[in-house]
Amino acid sequence: MSDSTMYLIVNSITIPGKTEQMQKYASQVTPLLLKGGGEMIARYGVVEQMNGEGGPKSIAIMKFPSGEAIKKVLASDDFKALAVLRNEAFSRVDQMICSSL
């Protein structure tokens, strides 16, 4: 039996001065993702970018039972309702479904 575990990797760049909006968004999106079967693995703040330009300022990794579980949460009306707040807080949000190699 194959492992269907998938990971949601979120790279983001917060808009300067929008910390309150970012915290409000995180306080609403995290419970939604947990309710959808996610388990928080880690959150990281980028301290220094060694190569390249314009990379993420924060990275979050969540484990889900399947890619379909991730897609279901991201397609939900509750998640879509957070788009305005997400756009107020972040200049960039990349969401990727990943598997273990």
MARBA-3410 file (N, C-alpha, C, O; in Angstrom, 1 decimal):
101
0.9,-1.2,0.0,0.0,0.0,0.0,0.9,1.2,0.0,1.8,1.3,0.8 ~ 0.6,2.2,-0.9,1.4,3.4,-1.0,1.0,4.4,0.0,-0.2,4.5,0.4 ~ 1.9,5.3,0.4,1.6,6.4,1.3,1.0,7.5,0.5,1.7,8.0,-0.4 ~ -0.2,7.9,0.9,-0.8,9.0,0.2,-0.6,10.4,0.8,-1.2,11.4,0.4 ~ 0.2,10.4,1.9,0.5,11.6,2.6,1.0,12.7,1.6,1.9,12.4,0.9
0.5,13.9,1.7,0.9,15.0,0.9,1.2,16.2,1.8,0.7,16.2,2.9 ~ 2.0,17.1,1.3,2.4,18.3,2.1,2.0,19.5,1.4,2.2,19.7,0.2 ~ 1.4,20.5,2.1,1.1,21.8,1.6,2.2,22.7,2.1,2.5,22.9,3.3 ~ 3.0,23.2,1.1,4.1,24.1,1.4,3.6,25.5,0.9,3.2,25.7,-0.2 ~ 3.7,26.5,1.8,3.2,27.8,1.6,4.4,28.8,1.8,5.0,28.9,2.9
4.8,29.4,0.7,5.8,30.5,0.7,5.1,31.8,0.6,4.3,32.0,-0.3 ~ 5.5,32.8,1.4,4.8,34.0,1.4,5.7,35.2,1.6,6.8,35.1,2.3 ~ 5.2,36.4,1.2,5.9,37.6,1.4,4.9,38.6,2.0,3.9,38.9,1.3 ~ 5.0,39.0,3.2,4.1,39.9,3.8,4.4,41.4,3.3,5.5,41.8,3.1 ~ 3.3,42.1,3.2,3.4,43.5,2.8,3.9,44.3,4.0,3.4,44.1,5.1
5.0,45.1,3.9,5.5,45.8,5.0,4.4,46.7,5.7,3.6,47.3,5.0 ~ 4.4,46.6,7.0,3.4,47.4,7.8,2.0,46.7,7.9,1.1,47.3,8.5 ~ 1.9,45.5,7.4,0.6,44.8,7.4,0.7,43.6,8.4,0.0,42.5,8.1 ~ 1.5,43.7,9.4,1.6,42.6,10.4,0.3,42.2,11.0,0.0,41.0,11.2 ~ -0.5,43.2,11.4,-1.8,42.9,12.0,-2.7,42.1,11.1,-3.4,41.2,11.5
-2.8,42.5,9.8,-3.6,41.7,8.8,-3.0,40.3,8.6,-3.8,39.4,8.5 ~ -1.7,40.2,8.6,-1.1,38.9,8.5,-1.5,38.0,9.7,-1.8,36.8,9.5 ~ -1.4,38.5,10.9,-1.8,37.8,12.1,-3.2,37.4,12.1,-3.6,36.3,12.5 ~ -4.1,38.3,11.6,-5.5,38.0,11.6,-5.8,36.9,10.6,-6.6,36.0,10.8 ~ -5.1,37.0,9.4,-5.3,35.9,8.4,-4.8,34.6,8.9,-5.5,33.6,8.8
-3.6,34.6,9.5,-3.1,33.3,10.1,-4.0,32.7,11.1,-4.2,31.5,11.2 ~ -4.6,33.6,11.9,-5.5,33.1,13.0,-6.8,32.5,12.5,-7.5,31.7,13.1 ~ -7.1,32.8,11.2,-8.3,32.3,10.6,-8.1,31.1,9.7,-8.8,30.2,9.6 ~ -7.0,31.2,8.9,-6.7,30.1,8.0,-6.1,28.9,8.6,-6.4,27.8,8.2 ~ -5.4,29.0,9.7,-4.8,27.8,10.3,-5.9,26.9,10.8,-5.8,25.7,10.5
-6.9,27.3,11.6,-7.9,26.4,12.0,-8.7,25.8,10.9,-9.1,24.6,11.0 ~ -8.8,26.5,9.8,-9.5,26.0,8.6,-8.7,24.8,8.0,-9.3,23.8,7.6 ~ -7.4,25.0,7.9,-6.6,23.9,7.4,-6.5,22.7,8.3,-6.5,21.6,7.8 ~ -6.5,23.0,9.6,-6.5,21.9,10.6,-7.8,21.1,10.5,-7.8,19.9,10.5 ~ -8.9,21.8,10.4,-10.2,21.2,10.3,-10.3,20.3,9.0,-11.0,19.3,9.0
-9.6,20.7,7.9,-9.6,20.0,6.7,-8.6,18.8,6.7,-8.4,18.2,5.6 ~ -8.1,18.5,7.8,-7.2,17.3,7.9,-5.7,17.6,8.0,-4.9,16.7,8.0 ~ -5.4,18.9,8.0,-3.9,19.3,8.0,-3.3,19.2,9.4,-4.0,19.3,10.4 ~ -2.1,19.0,9.4,-1.3,18.9,10.7,-0.1,19.9,10.5,0.7,19.6,9.5 ~ 0.1,20.9,11.3,1.2,21.8,11.1,2.5,21.1,11.4,2.7,20.5,12.5
3.4,21.1,10.5,4.7,20.5,10.7,5.7,21.6,11.1,6.4,21.4,12.1 ~ 5.7,22.7,10.4,6.7,23.8,10.8,6.3,25.1,10.2,5.7,25.1,9.1 ~ 6.8,26.2,10.8,6.7,27.5,10.3,8.1,28.1,10.4,8.7,28.0,11.4 ~ 8.5,28.8,9.3,9.9,29.4,9.4,9.8,30.8,8.9,9.0,31.2,8.0 ~ 10.6,31.6,9.5,10.8,33.0,9.0,12.2,33.1,8.4,13.2,32.6,9.0
12.3,33.6,7.2,13.6,33.6,6.5,14.4,34.7,7.1,14.0,35.9,7.2 ~ 15.6,34.3,7.6,16.5,35.2,8.3,17.4,35.9,7.3,17.7,37.1,7.4 ~ 17.9,35.2,6.3,18.8,35.7,5.3,18.7,34.9,4.0,18.8,33.7,4.0 ~ 18.5,35.5,2.9,18.5,34.9,1.6,19.9,34.9,1.0,20.5,35.9,0.8 ~ 20.4,33.7,0.8,21.8,33.6,0.4,22.0,33.7,-1.1,23.1,34.1,-1.6
21.0,33.2,-1.9,21.1,33.3,-3.4,19.8,33.7,-3.9,18.7,33.5,-3.3 ~ 19.8,34.3,-5.1,18.5,34.6,-5.8,18.0,35.9,-5.2,18.6,36.6,-4.3 ~ 16.8,36.3,-5.7,16.2,37.6,-5.3,14.7,37.4,-5.1,14.1,36.6,-5.8 ~ 14.1,38.1,-4.2,12.7,38.1,-4.1,12.1,36.9,-3.5,10.9,36.6,-3.8 ~ 12.8,36.1,-2.8,12.3,34.9,-2.2,11.3,35.1,-1.1,11.1,36.3,-0.7
10.7,34.0,-0.6,9.7,34.2,0.5,10.3,34.7,1.7,11.5,34.6,2.0 ~ 9.5,35.3,2.6,9.9,35.8,3.9,9.4,34.8,5.0,10.0,34.8,6.1 ~ 8.4,34.0,4.6,8.0,33.0,5.6,7.6,31.7,4.8,7.1,31.8,3.7 ~ 7.7,30.6,5.5,7.4,29.3,4.9,6.7,28.5,5.9,7.1,28.4,7.1 ~ 5.6,27.9,5.5,4.8,27.0,6.3,4.7,25.6,5.7,4.5,25.5,4.5
4.8,24.6,6.5,4.7,23.2,6.0,3.6,22.5,6.8,3.7,22.4,8.0 ~ 2.6,21.9,6.1,1.5,21.2,6.7,1.4,19.8,6.1,1.6,19.7,4.8 ~ 1.1,18.8,6.8,0.9,17.4,6.3,-0.6,17.2,6.2,-1.4,17.5,7.1 ~ -1.0,16.5,5.1,-2.4,16.2,4.9,-2.5,14.7,4.5,-1.5,14.1,4.0 ~ -3.6,14.1,4.7,-3.7,12.7,4.3,-3.7,12.4,2.8,-3.4,11.3,2.4
-4.0,13.5,2.0,-3.9,13.3,0.6,-3.9,14.7,-0.1,-4.2,15.7,0.5 ~ -3.5,14.6,-1.4,-3.6,15.9,-2.2,-5.0,16.3,-2.3,-5.3,17.5,-2.4 ~ -6.0,15.4,-2.4,-7.4,15.8,-2.6,-7.9,16.5,-1.3,-8.7,17.4,-1.4 ~ -7.4,16.1,-0.1,-7.8,16.8,1.1,-7.3,18.3,1.0,-8.0,19.2,1.4 ~ -6.1,18.5,0.5,-5.6,19.9,0.4,-6.4,20.7,-0.6,-6.9,21.8,-0.3
-6.7,20.1,-1.8,-7.5,20.7,-2.8,-8.9,21.1,-2.3,-9.5,22.1,-2.6 ~ -9.5,20.2,-1.5,-10.8,20.4,-1.0,-10.8,21.7,-0.1,-11.7,22.5,-0.2 ~ -9.8,21.8,0.8,-9.8,22.9,1.7,-9.6,24.2,0.9,-10.2,25.2,1.1 ~ -8.6,24.2,-0.1,-8.3,25.4,-0.8,-9.5,25.8,-1.8,-9.5,27.0,-2.2 ~ -10.3,24.9,-2.1,-11.5,25.2,-3.0,-12.7,25.6,-2.2,-13.8,25.9,-2.7
-12.6,25.5,-0.8,-13.8,25.7,0.0,-14.2,27.2,0.0,-13.4,28.1,-0.2 ~ -15.5,27.4,0.3,-16.0,28.8,0.4,-15.4,29.5,1.5,-15.1,30.7,1.4 ~ -15.1,28.8,2.6,-14.5,29.4,3.8,-13.1,29.9,3.4,-12.7,31.0,3.9 ~ -12.3,29.1,2.7,-11.0,29.6,2.3,-11.0,30.7,1.3,-10.3,31.7,1.4 ~ -11.9,30.6,0.3,-12.1,31.7,-0.6,-12.5,33.0,0.0,-12.1,34.1,-0.4
-13.3,32.9,1.1,-13.7,34.1,1.8,-12.5,34.9,2.5,-12.7,36.1,2.8 ~ -11.4,34.2,2.6,-10.2,34.8,3.2,-9.4,35.6,2.2,-8.3,36.1,2.6 ~ -9.7,35.5,0.9,-8.9,36.1,-0.1,-8.7,37.6,0.1,-7.5,38.0,-0.2 ~ -9.7,38.3,0.5,-9.5,39.8,0.6,-8.5,40.1,1.7,-7.6,40.9,1.5 ~ -8.6,39.4,2.8,-7.7,39.6,3.9,-6.3,39.1,3.5,-5.3,39.8,3.9
-6.2,38.0,2.8,-4.9,37.5,2.4,-4.2,38.5,1.4,-3.0,38.8,1.6 ~ -5.0,39.1,0.5,-4.4,40.1,-0.4,-4.1,41.4,0.3,-3.2,42.1,-0.2 ~ -4.7,41.7,1.4,-4.3,42.9,2.2,-3.0,42.7,2.9,-2.2,43.6,3.2 ~ -2.7,41.4,3.3,-1.6,41.1,4.1,-0.3,40.7,3.4,0.8,41.0,3.8 ~ -0.5,40.1,2.2,0.6,39.5,1.5,0.8,40.1,0.0,-0.2,40.3,-0.6
2.0,40.3,-0.4,2.2,40.7,-1.8,2.4,39.4,-2.6,2.2,39.5,-3.8 ~ 2.7,38.3,-2.0,2.8,37.0,-2.7,2.6,35.9,-1.8,3.1,35.8,-0.6 ~ 1.8,34.9,-2.3,1.5,33.6,-1.5,1.6,32.5,-2.6,0.8,32.5,-3.5 ~ 2.5,31.6,-2.4,2.7,30.4,-3.3,2.2,29.2,-2.4,2.7,29.0,-1.3 ~ 1.3,28.4,-3.0,0.8,27.2,-2.3,1.1,26.0,-3.2,0.7,26.0,-4.4
1.8,25.1,-2.7,2.3,23.9,-3.5,1.9,22.6,-2.8,2.1,22.5,-1.5 ~ 1.4,21.7,-3.5,1.2,20.3,-3.0,2.5,19.5,-3.3,2.9,19.4,-4.5 ~ 3.1,18.9,-2.3,4.3,18.2,-2.5,4.2,16.8,-1.8,3.5,16.6,-0.9 ~ 5.1,15.9,-2.4,5.2,14.6,-1.8,6.6,14.4,-1.3,7.5,15.1,-1.7 ~ 6.8,13.4,-0.5,8.2,13.0,-0.1,8.9,12.4,-1.3,8.2,11.7,-2.1
10.2,12.6,-1.4,10.9,12.0,-2.4,11.5,10.7,-2.0,12.2,10.0,-2.7
END
